[in-house]
Amino acid sequence: MVIIADGRFSLPDQLSYTKYQHIYVDRTEKILGIDQVGYAFLKNPKELKILAETEVKIGEPFAAITTDAGITTLNAPCSGKIAEKNLEALKLMESDTYKSGFIIRLEEITALADNLISGAAIEEWAENEVRSLIRNNYSWKIIEIGDTTVGKTAIKVRFTDDYFKKDLKTTLGVDFGSKEIKGQFISSDILFGGAYRFTAKMNIWDAAGQEVYDKIRGMYYRDAHAALLCYDVSNRLTFENLDRWIQEMEDNRGKIPTLLVGNKIDLVRQVSRQDGLDYAMKHGFMFMECSAKNGENVDDMFQKLAIEIFKIEEEL
């Protein structure tokens, strides 16, 4: 038995586990279920639906669990014909997930996935997973910089409210919005045995681009965790002005994770994607293009930025 987090979680070492979903396979009892760490990740599970009818197949969905955060689909770590479906599993998982809280019992296990965690590898993997479970809530300040009219407010509103208003007023001073997101970082280290999951409140600060507000933007940069450096792909001048914004940011905040954003890709271009990519590479920035109007890539770029901040925070 592997005991972790000062006895808070136990994982039987005769079982095999999926890396990311925490589904266990008991080859002796021929049962599938969710381990204790996976149950903790679910956070208030409400409903279980068993999707598989007569058999499970490696990699295919066999059950779905509804939680406060949405629906989690469970993929099978093995193949075999179903002998029993435990419709009461959700009620029993918290007290006894490894026996009475199983989800499916098979007649026999005909094949196992080849990437399951087992034996001596369980402890290190589980400790990494619990670390991400216990330390997974963050609040980060993200600043948007760039010329006025490049669409910084539209990006913020699209992200926080999934909304686009054509006649958004030019920002006066500083505007603010926030949204909670869930992220996952999977290390490229082949020795790493799990994934870091986290929840982050992204606090988006949108500063006015006009020169009259230059004096207050020093306060705006304070304690920023990362920046969106924005330009308008349909307006070459906004791209040519990026150097000024970088200088201002570094004068006030130093070097922080920065994502170069080419907005308004729904319009006729004056700046090619390759120009943006080359500029980002030159300065060591991440790079994406988006359309605040139709929402293309907006959520993805905040996810990308969140993962980068998380890696720095956790020294990964």
N, C-alpha and C positions, 0 to 999 in steps of 0.2 A: 504494500500500500504506500503510495506517495502522498505525504502530508505537506501542505504548503500554506503560507500566509498565517503562521502561528496557529495552525489547526483549523483555520476557517474552511479549507477545502481539502477533500481527499479524492484521490484518483486511483482505483485499483490497478496494480501494475500488471495484472494478467489480461487486462483489456487492451484493445487497440483504439486509437482516437484519430479523428480527422483534424487537420491542422487548424482550420479556420472556423469551422462550424461547431466544433466540440461534440460531434456525434461519436458515441462509443459503439464498438462491436464486441459482444461477449460471444466468443466462438464456442464455448462450452454450452452455454444456455441458448445460444443461437438467437440472441436478442439485440435490438438496436434501441438506443435512447440518447439522451443528452446528458453530458457529465455536469458536475456541480458548478464548474466555472462557466460553462455555457449557459446553464440555467440563470446564473447571476447576471450574465450579459443581457439576457432577454428583458429584464426590468419590467415587471408586472405583466406576465403573459396572461392573456384573457381567453383565448380559444384555440383549440387544436383541431385541425382537419387532416385526416389521413388520405393522401391523394392516390397512393398505389392501390390497385384493386386486387390482383392475385399474385403479383410478384414485384420484387424490387430489382433494379439494375444499376450497376455502378455508374455514378455521376448523374442519375436521373432523380427528379424530385419525388420524394415519397411522403412528405408531410409538410404542412404549413402552420405556423403559429402566429396569431395576431397579438401584438403588444401595443403599448402606448405609442411607440415610435413607428408602427406600421406592421407589415407582414414579413416574416422571416420564412423563407422556403428552405427546407432541409433536403440535401441531396444524398443519395444512398452511397455508403462506402463499400458496399458489397452487393452481390447478386444472390437471388434465391427465391423460392416460392414461399408465400406467406402462410403461416399456420394460424396466427392470431393477431388481431388488431386490438390494442389496448385503448379504448375510447376514453377511459378515465385517467390516462397517463398524466395529464396536466395537473390534476388534483393531487397526484401522489409524488410528483417529481421532487418537490421541495424536501419532503421527509425521507424519500427512499428512491432516488432516481435510478439506482443500479439494479434494483429488483422489481418491486411493484410498480415503479414509475417508468418502466420501459415503454416504448411506443409500438414496436412490431416484434413478433416472434416468428422466426422462419422454420420451415420444415427442415431445411438444410442450407448451409452456405456453400454456394457453388463456385464463387470467385470473390476475391478480396482486392480492393484497390491497392496499388503498390506503393503509395506514399503515406500510409498510416503511421502514426506515432505509437511506438510500443517500447516495452522493456526499459533499458537504461536511458533512452531519449526522453521519456515522459517528464522527468523532473525539471530539466532545463526549459523544455517547451512550456510546461505549465507555469513555471515561475515568471517567464516572460509574459505570458497571457494575463496572469493575475496582476502583474505590475501595470499593464495597460488598463485593466479593469479598475484598479484602485485609484490610479492617477490619470483619469481620462476626461476631466472636465476643465476647460480653459476659457478664458475671456481675452480676446486680442483686439487691439486697436489697429485698424487698417486705414491708411490715408490715401486719398486719391489726389493726384497732382497732374497738371497739364493746363494748356491754354483754355480760356473760356470758350464755350460752345463745342468742345470736343465730345461732350456727352457723358461727363462724369456723373452728374445727377441722374441721368437716364439709366446708366449702368447700376447705380446704387438702388434706384427704385425697382428696376427689373429684378435685381437679386433679392431684395428684402420683401417686395410685394408682388413680384411676378406681374408687373404692370408697365405699360408704356403710354405716355401721354405726349402727343406731338408738340404741344405748345408749353412745355415745361419752362418756367421762368428761369432766367440766369440766377445762379446762386449768389446771394449777398452775404458775405461773411463766411460762416461755416454751417453746413447742413449735416445731419446725423441720421443714421439708421442702423438697425442691427438684425441679425438673424442667426439662429442656432443651426449648426450643421453637424453631421456625423461623418467622420473620416476614418480611413484605415491606411496605415503605412506597412508595407510588406518589404522587409529588408532584402537586398540583393545578395547578401552574404549567404553562401550555400550552407553554412553551419547553423544559420538561424532557424529556429524551429517553430515559429509562430508569426502572428501579426499583431501590430499595435493598433488598437481601436481607440478612438477618442471622440469626445463631444466638445465643440468649440463655439462660443458665442462670438460671431464676427461683428465687431462694432465699426461701421464704415463712416469715416469722416470725409466729407466732401467740401473742399475749400474753394472759395471764389478764386478765379484765375486773373481777375483784373489787377493792374498794378496798384490801385488805390488800397488794396488789402495786403500789400507786401509786408507791412509792419506787424500785422497780427498773425501772419502765418508761422512765425517763429514759435508762438505758443501752440499752434496747431500740430507741429511736428513732435511735440514733447511726448515721450513714452510710446511712440508708434512702434509696433512690432514689425510692420511690413508696409510696402507701398505699391499702389497701382499707378504706374506712369503712363498716362493716356494721351493718345493723339487721334486725329480723325483721318482715316485713310483717303477721304475725299478732299482733304485740304492739306496740300504739301507744306504750307507754312507752319502748321501745328507740329509737324514732324521735325522741321528744321529748328524749332524752338526747344526741342527736348534737352539740349545741353544746358540751357539756362535752368531748367527745372531740376536737373540732376545736381547742378552746382548748389542750388538753394537747399535741396534736401540734404546733401552731404555737409553743408555749412551748419545746418540746424540740428541734424540728427546723426550724421555719420553714415556709414554703410549699413543698410538693413536689407533683408530679402525684398527684391523688387521684381514685379512682373510688368513687362512692357506690354501695353494693350493697344492694339489698333482697332478702334471702334468704327462703326458705320460701314461694315463690309457689304451692306445691302445697297450702297450707293456706288456711283461710278468712281473708280479709283484714280488718285493722283500719286499714291504711294504703294508700291508693290509689296507683296508678302515677303519676298526675298530681301527687300530693303529693310523691312522691320526686323527680320530674323538676323541679318548681318549686324544691325545696330545693337540688338540685344546681345549677341555673342561677343561683340567688341567690348561691351561694358559688364559682361558676366551676369546679365539679367535673364530671367525666364521670359518666354514670349508666347503670346496668343493673340489671335484676332477674334473679334466678336461683333454682334449686332445687338445693341440694347433694344432696338425696335422689335425684332422677332425673337430675341432671347438666345440666339445661337451662341453657344460656348460660355455664356455668362456664369452659370452655376459651375461649370468645369474649371473656370479660371480661379474662382474662389476656393474650390477644392484643392487645386494645385498649390495655391498660396498657403492654405492651411497646413498641408502636409509639409511644406518647406519650413514653416514656422515651428511645427511640432518637432521636426528633426533637430532643429537648433535648440529648442527648449529642453529636449530630452537627451541632447548630445549623442544622437544616433548617426 
